[in-house]
């Protein structure tokens, strides 16, 4: 084995850091399945139930903590959209913090996501950015088909023009 082959064999692929936001009470099983499937490909940082982790009603303080402790160092935020995701204030704040940092945004709707005559019900701030063309939106089945499939969606999300970001919506003050 020559020196070049030795170095190549020692190389480990770089695991890109992603932040995964989801409603813990309803969608933990999907996060667990996501994490198990992609743990070799991505370093997944999840919000660890910010409701209990950051015990404060000061929105600006919570947003700063989200940016500094969870979003910084990641390149993409993935929102797992289930039955109650659109109602959760911390998910809105995590999306806001992601957009403040101009990071990529990918919405993945779960089989449990509520549907109506207009489509899938998603958090308002995510909807604004899907409409503007900034956020990428796909189904659980398509995104989790393979590491390559998820990688394609993340790459697409990272390629979006920052000028498409829409982050003017008022911060959600309470759940529901």
Backbone as a chain_set.jsonl record, in Angstrom:
{"seq": "XXXXXXXXXXXXXXXXXXXXXXXXXXXXXXXXXXXXXXXXXXXXXXXXXXXXXXXXXXXXXXXXXXXXXXXXXXXXXXXXXXXXXXXXXXXXXXXXXXXXXXXXXXXXXXXXXXXXXXXXXXXXXXXXXXXXXXXXXXXXXXXXXXXXXXXXXXXXXXXXXXXXXXXXXXXXXXXX", "coords": {"N": [[0.859, -1.181, 0.0], [0.651, 2.149, -0.952], [1.564, 5.504, 0.131], [-0.464, 7.355, -0.528], [-2.733, 5.699, -0.814], [-2.89, 4.807, 1.798], [-3.53, 7.185, 3.218], [-6.0, 7.715, 2.03], [-7.483, 5.529, 2.936], [-7.687, 6.178, 5.588], [-9.293, 8.339, 5.672], [-12.336, 9.691, 6.715], [-15.695, 10.143, 5.839], [-16.979, 13.458, 5.862], [-19.35, 14.421, 8.166], [-22.15, 16.201, 7.678], [-23.665, 18.777, 9.573], [-26.949, 18.913, 10.684], [-29.955, 20.509, 11.729], [-32.723, 19.313, 13.378], [-36.075, 19.851, 13.673], [-39.013, 19.235, 15.451], [-42.25, 18.169, 16.691], [-42.189, 16.908, 19.764], [-43.952, 15.334, 21.388], [-45.84, 14.262, 19.606], [-44.412, 13.368, 17.34], [-42.078, 11.932, 17.845], [-41.407, 9.268, 17.168], [-40.969, 9.399, 14.43], [-38.754, 11.081, 14.288], [-36.909, 9.415, 15.602], [-36.754, 7.251, 13.792], [-35.752, 8.623, 11.56], [-33.279, 9.538, 12.553], [-32.014, 7.075, 13.116], [-31.805, 6.015, 10.54], [-30.173, 7.844, 9.17], [-27.882, 8.339, 10.676], [-25.231, 7.68, 10.072], [-24.634, 9.314, 7.994], [-25.3, 12.02, 8.487], [-24.706, 14.444, 11.016], [-26.896, 14.801, 13.351], [-28.581, 17.311, 14.956], [-30.9, 17.889, 17.335], [-33.761, 19.575, 18.728], [-34.087, 18.816, 21.379], [-36.347, 19.029, 22.987], [-37.114, 21.915, 23.553], [-38.973, 23.248, 25.086], [-38.675, 22.44, 27.764], [-35.959, 22.617, 28.047], [-35.084, 25.292, 27.656], [-36.175, 27.357, 29.788], [-38.048, 29.86, 29.698], [-39.993, 32.816, 29.186], [-39.203, 34.889, 27.704], [-38.973, 35.862, 24.593], [-36.928, 36.887, 22.898], [-34.609, 36.149, 24.283], [-34.868, 33.336, 24.222], [-34.77, 32.921, 21.433], [-32.137, 33.787, 20.922], [-30.695, 31.85, 22.355], [-31.477, 29.558, 20.905], [-30.337, 30.157, 18.385], [-27.563, 30.352, 19.082], [-26.931, 27.924, 20.44], [-28.024, 25.805, 19.046], [-28.581, 26.211, 16.238], [-26.286, 27.463, 15.129], [-23.412, 26.404, 13.416], [-24.644, 24.451, 11.991], [-25.895, 23.528, 8.722], [-28.326, 23.275, 7.602], [-31.774, 23.341, 8.392], [-34.157, 20.999, 9.235], [-37.543, 20.521, 9.156], [-39.743, 18.421, 10.617], [-42.891, 17.684, 9.772], [-45.757, 17.168, 11.377], [-48.924, 16.214, 12.839], [-49.438, 18.3, 14.743], [-47.515, 20.215, 14.379], [-47.68, 22.764, 13.137], [-48.804, 24.33, 15.094], [-46.968, 24.884, 17.097], [-45.058, 27.023, 19.068], [-42.253, 27.012, 19.564], [-41.24, 25.71, 17.331], [-41.852, 27.543, 15.323], [-40.143, 29.587, 16.215], [-37.664, 28.337, 15.924], [-37.557, 28.061, 13.166], [-37.545, 30.786, 12.495], [-35.066, 31.557, 13.667], [-33.345, 30.02, 12.097], [-33.734, 31.213, 9.579], [-32.879, 33.804, 10.193], [-30.157, 33.316, 10.382], [-29.669, 32.711, 7.804], [-29.657, 30.063, 6.899], [-30.174, 26.905, 5.231], [-33.464, 25.582, 4.564], [-35.634, 22.946, 5.029], [-38.643, 21.37, 4.627], [-40.291, 18.519, 5.712], [-43.012, 16.634, 5.201], [-44.896, 14.542, 7.251], [-46.536, 11.289, 7.349], [-48.585, 11.699, 9.158], [-49.274, 14.347, 8.93], [-51.592, 17.049, 8.892], [-54.159, 17.364, 6.467], [-55.951, 19.378, 4.144], [-58.431, 20.836, 1.94], [-56.753, 22.553, 0.595], [-54.241, 21.496, 0.803], [-51.312, 20.44, 2.595], [-51.135, 21.209, 6.047], [-49.003, 23.516, 7.374], [-46.387, 25.088, 9.408], [-46.749, 28.634, 9.585], [-44.547, 30.392, 8.976], [-42.8, 28.692, 7.647], [-44.429, 28.071, 5.461], [-44.547, 30.612, 4.215], [-41.959, 30.715, 3.185], [-41.78, 28.488, 1.543], [-43.584, 29.287, -0.382], [-42.216, 31.549, -1.383], [-40.129, 30.368, -2.63], [-37.82, 29.8, -1.295], [-37.644, 27.798, 0.778], [-37.45, 24.238, 0.73], [-39.742, 21.631, 0.09], [-41.054, 18.519, 0.835], [-42.163, 15.052, 0.827], [-42.198, 12.632, 3.531], [-41.767, 10.019, 2.616], [-40.379, 10.393, 0.163], [-38.119, 11.934, 0.961], [-36.834, 10.277, 2.801], [-36.147, 8.032, 1.404], [-33.561, 7.231, 0.727], [-30.093, 7.786, 1.694], [-28.944, 9.281, -0.352], [-31.152, 10.451, -1.558], [-32.178, 12.133, 0.518], [-29.908, 13.739, 0.719], [-29.968, 15.023, -1.77], [-32.218, 16.685, -1.479], [-31.366, 18.326, 0.646], [-29.101, 19.536, -0.513], [-30.379, 20.929, -2.573], [-31.924, 22.7, -1.008], [-29.864, 24.163, 0.192], [-28.899, 25.545, -1.956], [-30.528, 27.66, -2.554], [-31.385, 31.076, -3.247], [-30.515, 33.634, -1.013], [-31.922, 35.97, -1.014], [-34.538, 35.272, -1.318], [-35.61, 34.73, 1.124], [-38.208, 34.992, 3.482], [-39.051, 36.523, 6.316], [-40.671, 38.045, 7.92], [-42.94, 37.681, 9.365], [-44.834, 37.966, 12.376], [-43.573, 36.796, 15.503], [-44.649, 33.705, 16.816], [-46.59, 33.626, 19.69], [-47.72, 31.85, 21.485], [-48.566, 28.368, 21.944], [-50.796, 26.616, 19.77]], "CA": [[0.0, 0.0, 0.0], [1.444, 3.373, -0.985], [1.162, 6.55, 1.084], [-1.749, 7.917, -0.945], [-3.769, 4.722, -0.464], [-2.994, 4.806, 3.252], [-4.302, 8.371, 3.611], [-7.377, 7.54, 1.564], [-8.163, 4.575, 3.815], [-7.891, 6.807, 6.895], [-10.293, 9.399, 5.557], [-13.73, 9.403, 7.036], [-16.515, 11.189, 5.225], [-17.415, 14.528, 6.755], [-20.785, 14.377, 8.454], [-22.71, 17.539, 7.737], [-24.563, 18.97, 10.713], [-28.292, 19.402, 10.39], [-30.807, 20.715, 12.896], [-34.032, 18.715, 13.12], [-37.114, 20.414, 14.526], [-40.239, 18.441, 15.379], [-43.057, 18.174, 17.905], [-41.762, 15.688, 20.463], [-45.055, 14.507, 21.893], [-46.54, 13.58, 18.512], [-43.598, 12.912, 16.209], [-40.803, 11.356, 18.287], [-41.103, 8.022, 16.446], [-40.42, 9.747, 13.121], [-37.381, 11.544, 14.511], [-36.096, 8.239, 15.923], [-36.536, 6.526, 12.534], [-34.889, 9.492, 10.757], [-31.956, 9.502, 13.165], [-31.449, 5.737, 12.921], [-31.498, 5.798, 9.123], [-29.173, 8.767, 8.626], [-26.831, 8.668, 11.643], [-23.905, 7.533, 9.469], [-24.479, 10.323, 6.949], [-25.45, 13.375, 9.019], [-24.696, 14.667, 12.455], [-28.201, 15.402, 13.595], [-28.775, 18.051, 16.191], [-32.332, 18.156, 17.45], [-34.036, 20.608, 19.721], [-34.101, 18.25, 22.737], [-37.516, 19.574, 23.665], [-36.77, 23.244, 24.056], [-39.948, 23.675, 26.101], [-38.11, 22.228, 29.1], [-34.539, 22.946, 28.001], [-34.948, 26.741, 27.82], [-37.361, 27.702, 30.57], [-38.184, 31.31, 29.725], [-41.028, 33.401, 28.338], [-38.552, 35.979, 26.985], [-38.81, 35.362, 23.229], [-35.614, 37.251, 22.366], [-33.638, 35.292, 24.972], [-35.011, 31.983, 23.686], [-34.253, 32.953, 20.06], [-30.672, 33.862, 20.999], [-30.222, 30.516, 22.765], [-31.671, 28.65, 19.765], [-29.302, 30.481, 17.394], [-26.213, 30.081, 19.574], [-26.694, 26.565, 20.927], [-28.59, 24.759, 18.201], [-28.513, 26.496, 14.805], [-24.903, 27.761, 14.749], [-22.63, 25.216, 13.1], [-25.403, 23.582, 11.092], [-26.075, 24.137, 7.405], [-29.712, 23.102, 7.163], [-32.779, 22.957, 9.382], [-35.202, 20.131, 8.697], [-38.761, 20.541, 9.954], [-40.602, 17.251, 10.439], [-44.222, 18.273, 9.896], [-46.776, 16.203, 11.768], [-50.287, 16.666, 13.118], [-49.532, 19.519, 15.548], [-46.323, 21.036, 14.159], [-48.028, 24.144, 12.785], [-49.287, 25.033, 16.287], [-45.934, 24.955, 18.118], [-44.305, 28.28, 19.048], [-40.814, 26.788, 19.465], [-40.916, 25.373, 15.945], [-41.829, 28.839, 14.638], [-38.933, 30.308, 16.625], [-36.519, 27.653, 15.319], [-37.552, 28.46, 11.754], [-37.103, 32.182, 12.477], [-33.628, 31.58, 13.944], [-32.7, 29.473, 10.904], [-33.778, 32.236, 8.535], [-32.004, 34.895, 10.637], [-28.784, 32.889, 10.076], [-29.656, 32.428, 6.37], [-29.374, 28.65, 6.661], [-31.132, 26.205, 4.382], [-34.69, 25.164, 5.243], [-36.279, 21.821, 4.358], [-39.83, 20.855, 5.298], [-40.644, 17.145, 5.347], [-44.307, 16.335, 5.813], [-45.026, 13.17, 7.727], [-47.848, 10.697, 7.054], [-49.569, 12.222, 10.117], [-49.513, 15.779, 8.702], [-52.992, 17.329, 8.558], [-54.431, 17.781, 5.094], [-57.264, 19.962, 3.884], [-58.642, 21.007, 0.496], [-55.654, 23.338, 0.024], [-52.986, 20.74, 0.887], [-50.76, 20.098, 3.906], [-51.088, 22.326, 6.992], [-47.617, 23.686, 7.825], [-46.162, 26.34, 10.134], [-46.886, 29.804, 8.717], [-43.252, 30.921, 8.528], [-42.324, 27.743, 6.637], [-45.284, 28.283, 4.286], [-44.08, 31.835, 3.547], [-40.701, 30.456, 2.486], [-42.073, 27.562, 0.448], [-44.214, 30.137, -1.401], [-41.216, 32.444, -1.981], [-39.143, 29.561, -3.339], [-36.614, 29.6, -0.489], [-37.663, 26.503, 1.474], [-37.77, 23.039, -0.036], [-40.844, 20.932, 0.748], [-41.242, 17.191, 0.251], [-42.797, 14.059, 1.697], [-41.385, 11.706, 4.319], [-41.417, 8.881, 1.771], [-39.351, 10.796, -0.802], [-36.897, 12.398, 1.634], [-36.161, 9.201, 3.535], [-35.969, 6.861, 0.537], [-32.153, 6.829, 0.786], [-29.22, 8.916, 2.039], [-28.764, 10.101, -1.549], [-32.38, 11.225, -1.733], [-32.149, 13.222, 1.497], [-28.81, 14.624, 0.32], [-30.435, 15.84, -2.902], [-33.101, 17.731, -0.957], [-30.552, 19.262, 1.426], [-28.309, 20.305, -1.481], [-31.321, 21.853, -3.211], [-32.249, 23.746, -0.024], [-28.674, 25.0, 0.409], [-28.599, 26.307, -3.171], [-31.524, 28.719, -2.754], [-30.927, 32.454, -3.078], [-30.866, 34.215, 0.295], [-32.872, 37.063, -1.24], [-35.894, 34.711, -1.307], [-36.045, 34.534, 2.513], [-39.306, 35.806, 4.008], [-38.997, 36.304, 7.763], [-41.301, 39.234, 8.498], [-44.105, 37.277, 10.157], [-44.686, 38.146, 13.822], [-43.244, 35.561, 16.216], [-45.762, 33.024, 17.491], [-46.465, 33.901, 21.124], [-48.154, 30.703, 22.288], [-48.944, 27.184, 21.175], [-52.204, 26.532, 19.421]], "C": [[0.899, 1.236, 0.0], [0.853, 4.408, -0.032], [-0.211, 7.137, 0.739], [-2.903, 6.973, -0.589], [-3.99, 4.661, 1.04], [-3.833, 5.985, 3.737], [-5.766, 8.229, 3.212], [-8.148, 6.583, 2.48], [-8.445, 5.16, 5.191], [-8.962, 7.887, 6.872], [-11.669, 8.889, 5.954], [-14.559, 10.49, 6.377], [-16.953, 12.206, 6.277], [-18.921, 14.418, 6.932], [-21.276, 15.816, 8.573], [-23.676, 17.628, 8.909], [-25.891, 19.535, 10.234], [-29.036, 19.57, 11.708], [-32.181, 20.174, 12.54], [-35.021, 19.23, 14.155], [-38.393, 19.604, 14.336], [-40.98, 18.548, 16.699], [-42.84, 16.844, 18.619], [-42.908, 14.77, 20.86], [-45.684, 13.673, 20.772], [-45.626, 12.864, 17.527], [-42.253, 12.298, 16.584], [-40.43, 10.105, 17.491], [-40.525, 8.303, 15.061], [-38.99, 10.266, 13.259], [-36.468, 10.347, 14.781], [-35.774, 7.44, 14.66], [-35.583, 7.301, 11.625], [-33.45, 9.391, 11.255], [-31.28, 8.149, 12.945], [-31.005, 5.524, 11.474], [-30.314, 6.632, 8.641], [-28.012, 9.075, 9.569], [-25.425, 8.511, 11.081], [-23.606, 8.636, 8.463], [-24.463, 11.743, 7.498], [-25.305, 13.38, 10.529], [-25.956, 15.456, 12.761], [-28.239, 16.055, 14.962], [-30.267, 18.315, 16.267], [-32.569, 19.054, 18.643], [-34.16, 20.105, 21.149], [-35.218, 18.821, 23.597], [-37.214, 20.897, 24.354], [-37.746, 23.755, 25.097], [-39.374, 23.526, 27.503], [-36.653, 22.65, 29.176], [-34.293, 24.432, 28.264], [-36.218, 27.231, 28.493], [-37.464, 29.218, 30.707], [-39.332, 31.729, 28.818], [-40.487, 34.572, 27.53], [-38.182, 35.48, 25.586], [-37.421, 35.667, 22.685], [-34.503, 36.405, 22.989], [-33.679, 33.875, 24.401], [-34.455, 31.923, 22.265], [-32.729, 32.989, 20.041], [-30.099, 32.502, 21.375], [-30.366, 29.51, 21.62], [-30.574, 28.881, 18.731], [-27.931, 30.009, 17.852], [-25.966, 28.61, 19.878], [-27.176, 25.465, 19.992], [-28.357, 24.999, 16.711], [-27.079, 26.745, 14.336], [-24.14, 26.457, 14.523], [-23.359, 24.219, 12.223], [-25.537, 24.283, 9.741], [-27.524, 24.096, 6.942], [-30.589, 22.753, 8.356], [-33.852, 22.152, 8.667], [-36.378, 20.164, 9.663], [-39.552, 19.28, 9.621], [-42.023, 17.696, 10.767], [-45.258, 17.184, 10.152], [-48.085, 16.892, 12.086], [-50.364, 18.004, 13.841], [-48.383, 20.498, 15.326], [-46.663, 22.502, 13.932], [-48.454, 24.966, 13.996], [-48.182, 25.363, 17.29], [-45.088, 26.22, 17.997], [-42.807, 28.044, 18.904], [-40.402, 26.404, 18.051], [-40.891, 26.643, 15.107], [-40.536, 29.583, 14.962], [-37.68, 29.664, 16.032], [-36.423, 27.982, 13.832], [-37.061, 29.895, 11.636], [-35.595, 32.272, 12.676], [-32.829, 31.049, 12.751], [-32.628, 30.526, 9.81], [-32.924, 33.44, 8.903], [-30.55, 34.589, 10.287], [-28.594, 32.584, 8.585], [-29.214, 30.997, 6.064], [-30.475, 28.041, 5.804], [-32.312, 25.7, 5.212], [-35.401, 24.099, 4.402], [-37.451, 21.342, 5.201], [-40.146, 19.462, 4.784], [-41.975, 16.82, 6.015], [-44.441, 14.842, 6.056], [-46.385, 12.595, 7.321], [-48.954, 11.228, 7.973], [-49.906, 13.696, 9.903], [-50.963, 16.023, 8.297], [-53.139, 17.845, 7.126], [-55.823, 18.403, 5.04], [-57.383, 20.156, 2.378], [-57.521, 21.789, -0.18], [-54.317, 22.608, 0.087], [-52.609, 20.41, 2.319], [-50.749, 21.345, 4.79], [-49.687, 22.395, 7.593], [-47.485, 24.959, 8.655], [-46.151, 27.525, 9.162], [-45.58, 30.313, 8.148], [-42.619, 29.992, 7.484], [-43.113, 27.934, 5.346], [-44.824, 29.511, 3.501], [-42.862, 31.544, 2.674], [-40.807, 29.369, 1.426], [-42.657, 28.377, -0.705], [-43.193, 31.026, -2.111], [-40.189, 31.684, -2.812], [-37.875, 29.313, -2.539], [-36.571, 28.213, 0.153], [-38.03, 25.385, 0.506], [-38.784, 22.237, 0.778], [-41.056, 19.596, 0.059], [-41.874, 16.246, 1.268], [-41.757, 13.224, 2.442], [-40.884, 10.56, 3.429], [-40.293, 9.235, 0.803], [-38.043, 11.158, -0.11], [-36.126, 11.259, 2.271], [-35.949, 7.94, 2.699], [-34.543, 6.322, 0.605], [-31.326, 8.026, 1.254], [-29.006, 9.853, 0.844], [-29.979, 10.993, -1.794], [-32.418, 12.4, -0.761], [-31.07, 14.225, 1.13], [-29.198, 15.545, -0.82], [-31.314, 16.989, -2.409], [-32.324, 18.764, -0.141], [-29.719, 20.135, 0.501], [-29.182, 21.331, -2.187], [-31.645, 23.009, -2.266], [-31.07, 24.697, 0.179], [-28.358, 25.884, -0.793], [-29.529, 27.503, -3.387], [-30.928, 30.1, -2.485], [-31.421, 33.021, -1.752], [-31.894, 35.336, 0.145], [-34.326, 36.573, -1.248], [-36.455, 34.537, 0.106], [-37.151, 35.518, 2.875], [-39.372, 35.509, 5.508], [-39.641, 37.465, 8.515], [-42.515, 38.917, 9.374], [-43.821, 37.51, 11.642], [-44.426, 36.796, 14.487], [-44.482, 35.001, 16.912], [-45.563, 33.174, 18.996], [-46.862, 32.724, 22.007], [-48.503, 29.538, 21.364], [-50.44, 27.218, 20.88], [-52.596, 27.415, 18.29]], "O": [[1.793, 1.363, 0.836], [-0.221, 4.208, 0.536], [-1.023, 7.383, 1.631], [-3.943, 7.425, -0.11], [-5.115, 4.487, 1.509], [-4.732, 5.818, 4.561], [-6.662, 8.587, 3.977], [-9.325, 6.803, 2.763], [-9.344, 4.693, 5.889], [-9.472, 8.296, 7.914], [-12.089, 7.798, 5.57], [-14.15, 11.651, 6.365], [-17.253, 11.859, 7.419], [-19.669, 14.333, 5.957], [-20.86, 16.552, 9.468], [-24.409, 16.683, 9.201], [-25.94, 20.506, 9.478], [-28.775, 18.859, 12.678], [-32.744, 20.539, 11.507], [-34.824, 19.064, 15.359], [-38.804, 19.324, 13.211], [-40.411, 18.968, 17.707], [-43.258, 15.791, 18.137], [-42.826, 13.555, 20.679], [-46.019, 12.507, 20.979], [-46.021, 11.858, 16.939], [-41.38, 12.158, 15.729], [-39.257, 9.903, 17.174], [-39.691, 7.543, 14.569], [-38.122, 9.935, 12.452], [-35.364, 10.28, 14.238], [-34.638, 7.001, 14.48], [-34.708, 6.71, 10.993], [-32.524, 9.183, 10.472], [-30.093, 8.095, 12.621], [-29.96, 4.928, 11.217], [-29.538, 6.18, 7.799], [-27.229, 9.983, 9.293], [-24.502, 9.159, 11.574], [-22.447, 8.865, 8.119], [-23.695, 12.581, 7.026], [-25.721, 12.451, 11.22], [-26.049, 16.645, 12.455], [-27.965, 15.425, 15.984], [-30.838, 18.907, 15.351], [-31.678, 19.265, 19.467], [-34.325, 20.916, 22.06], [-35.039, 19.063, 24.791], [-37.078, 20.97, 25.575], [-37.39, 24.608, 25.911], [-39.571, 24.403, 28.344], [-36.162, 23.002, 30.248], [-33.386, 24.785, 29.018], [-37.221, 27.49, 27.827], [-37.025, 29.791, 31.704], [-39.609, 31.081, 27.809], [-41.222, 35.184, 26.755], [-37.195, 34.763, 25.418], [-36.797, 34.8, 22.073], [-33.569, 35.995, 22.301], [-32.634, 33.284, 24.128], [-33.745, 30.978, 21.921], [-32.099, 32.301, 19.237], [-29.122, 32.053, 20.776], [-29.469, 28.698, 21.395], [-29.953, 27.931, 18.253], [-27.217, 29.343, 17.103], [-24.881, 28.102, 19.594], [-26.774, 24.311, 20.136], [-27.972, 24.075, 15.994], [-26.695, 26.288, 13.26], [-24.212, 25.531, 15.33], [-22.764, 23.246, 11.76], [-25.316, 25.489, 9.636], [-27.905, 24.796, 6.003], [-30.197, 21.97, 9.222], [-34.383, 22.566, 7.636], [-36.225, 19.87, 10.849], [-39.979, 19.091, 8.482], [-42.322, 18.045, 11.909], [-45.588, 16.392, 9.269], [-48.327, 18.019, 11.655], [-51.281, 18.78, 13.575], [-48.293, 21.509, 16.022], [-46.002, 23.385, 14.479], [-48.462, 26.195, 13.923], [-48.447, 26.072, 18.261], [-44.475, 26.467, 16.959], [-42.141, 28.796, 18.193], [-39.302, 26.75, 17.621], [-40.006, 26.81, 14.268], [-39.906, 30.148, 14.068], [-36.735, 30.368, 15.676], [-35.326, 28.161, 13.304], [-36.243, 30.196, 10.766], [-34.915, 32.983, 11.937], [-31.76, 31.571, 12.435], [-31.583, 30.711, 9.187], [-32.305, 34.044, 8.027], [-29.793, 35.493, 9.934], [-27.493, 32.241, 8.153], [-28.492, 30.751, 5.098], [-31.565, 28.599, 5.676], [-32.178, 25.428, 6.405], [-35.724, 24.317, 3.234], [-37.274, 20.952, 6.355], [-40.256, 19.243, 3.577], [-42.061, 16.74, 7.241], [-44.144, 14.011, 5.198], [-47.293, 13.353, 6.983], [-50.128, 11.206, 7.604], [-50.741, 14.243, 10.623], [-51.507, 15.3, 7.463], [-52.342, 18.655, 6.652], [-56.734, 18.018, 5.773], [-56.53, 19.692, 1.622], [-57.353, 21.702, -1.397], [-53.348, 23.061, -0.521], [-53.471, 20.135, 3.154], [-50.389, 22.426, 4.324], [-49.236, 21.451, 8.242], [-48.367, 25.817, 8.616], [-45.613, 27.43, 8.059], [-45.504, 30.635, 6.962], [-41.975, 30.46, 6.546], [-42.534, 27.957, 4.26], [-44.72, 29.466, 2.275], [-42.746, 32.062, 1.564], [-39.998, 29.335, 0.499], [-42.277, 28.189, -1.861], [-43.297, 31.235, -3.32], [-39.462, 32.281, -3.606], [-36.945, 28.682, -3.042], [-35.551, 27.529, 0.071], [-38.823, 25.575, -0.417], [-38.695, 22.172, 2.004], [-41.22, 19.54, -1.16], [-42.089, 16.61, 2.424], [-40.599, 13.128, 2.034], [-39.713, 10.185, 3.492], [-39.353, 8.457, 0.64], [-36.973, 10.734, -0.547], [-34.895, 11.271, 2.28], [-35.606, 6.89, 3.242], [-34.329, 5.111, 0.548], [-31.805, 9.159, 1.215], [-28.9, 11.068, 1.011], [-29.842, 12.15, -2.19], [-32.661, 13.536, -1.168], [-31.29, 15.433, 1.218], [-28.807, 16.713, -0.842], [-31.174, 18.125, -2.862], [-32.604, 19.959, -0.234], [-29.635, 21.346, 0.704], [-28.77, 22.476, -2.377], [-31.64, 24.169, -2.679], [-31.264, 25.905, 0.322], [-27.627, 26.866, -0.664], [-29.325, 28.277, -4.322], [-30.079, 30.266, -1.609], [-32.598, 32.901, -1.413], [-32.649, 35.616, 1.076], [-35.247, 37.388, -1.192], [-37.637, 34.233, 0.271], [-37.047, 36.716, 2.612], [-39.704, 34.397, 5.919], [-39.209, 37.823, 9.611], [-43.049, 39.801, 10.044], [-42.705, 37.282, 12.11], [-44.989, 35.778, 14.083], [-45.259, 35.741, 17.518], [-44.487, 32.879, 19.515], [-46.4, 32.609, 23.142], [-48.705, 29.714, 20.162], [-51.233, 27.773, 21.641], [-53.763, 27.435, 17.899]]}, "num_chains": 1, "name": "protein.A"}
